[in-house]
């Protein structure tokens, strides 16, 4: 059934994004400690996505792994072979990226509140 195959692929892409987004952002954030830097990256990727520049977002993601000093995951590299998978992954990655940034923002705000 094609619908089940599509769901399986989406679930796999979701898992791949979830597996690598948090460690990547943790590493980037530990280097910079600035939510604003993470926001800049998020808004840049979203702007590219909104104008259907999926391959550019993929290049940014690859670059982020490099900046973080992390190996580019083979699972993500495999997705580059299909435009449909690229688009699906980029959507998931941006969604996960936003979630992680918001969590970091809350953590940072809680640390700033005096007892």
N, C-alpha and C positions, 0 to 999 in steps of 0.2 A: 504494500500500500504506500503510495507516494506521500500521503499526509504524514504517516508514521516516520518515513525516512526523513522528511523535512524537520519534524519535531526532534528526531534523534540528532540530526546535524545541529540544530539550534541549541539543544541541550549540551552537546559536546563543545560547541563554540563558547557557550556560557561558562562551562566548567574551565575551559582553557583561560578565558579572560579572568575569571574569579581566582584561579590558581596563581596567576602571575601579576595581577594588578596591585594587590596589597603589598607584596614584598618590594615591588618596584617603587611604589610611592613611599613606602617606609624608608627605603634607601635614599631616594631623592630628598625626602623631607629631612632626614637626619643630616644631609649635607647642607641644606639651605636654612631649615627651620623657619621658613617664611611661607605662610599660607598664600600670600599675594603671588609668590612665584608659581605655586601650584595652580592658582586661579588663572594666571596668564597662559599656562600650558593648556589648561582645560578650555579656555575661551578660544584659543588658537585652533585647537583640534575641532571644536564644535563649529567654528566658522568654516573650516575646510570641509567638514562633513556636510554642512548645510548647502555648500556649493558643489556637492558631488565630487569632491577631490579626495577620494578614498585612498588612492595610492600615496598621496602626500601625507595623509594621517599615518599610514603604515610606516612611511619613512621617519616621521616624527617619533613614533613608538619605538622603532628600532634605535633611533638616536638616543632616546631616553634610557634605554637599557645600556647603551655605550657610556653615556654620561654617568650613570649609576655604577659603572664598573661591573655590570652583570652580563653574563652570556645571554645572547639573544636566543630565546627558547625555540627549539626545533619545531615544536607543535605550532607555534605562531608562524614560523617561516613556511610551513606546509600550507597554511591558509592562503598564502600569496598566489598560489596557482589558480585560484578561482575568484573572479570578481565578486560573485555572490557571497562566498565565504568571507572575503575581505570586508565587504560591507556589513555583514552580520557581526563579524568580530569587532570592527571599529565601533559599531553601535553599542555592543556590550561593554567594550573597554571604556568608552566615554561615560557610560552609565555607571560602571563600577568606579571609575576615576572620581566622578562627582561624589558618590557615596563615601568613598574613603576620605576625600578632602573635607566633606561635611563632618565626618567623625573627628578628624584632626582639629577642625575648627572648634568643635565642642570641647575637646580635650584641652586645647590651648586656652579657651575662655575660662574653663573650670580652674585651670592652674593660676590664672590671673586674678581670680576672685579671692580677696583676703578672707581668712576665717573670722 
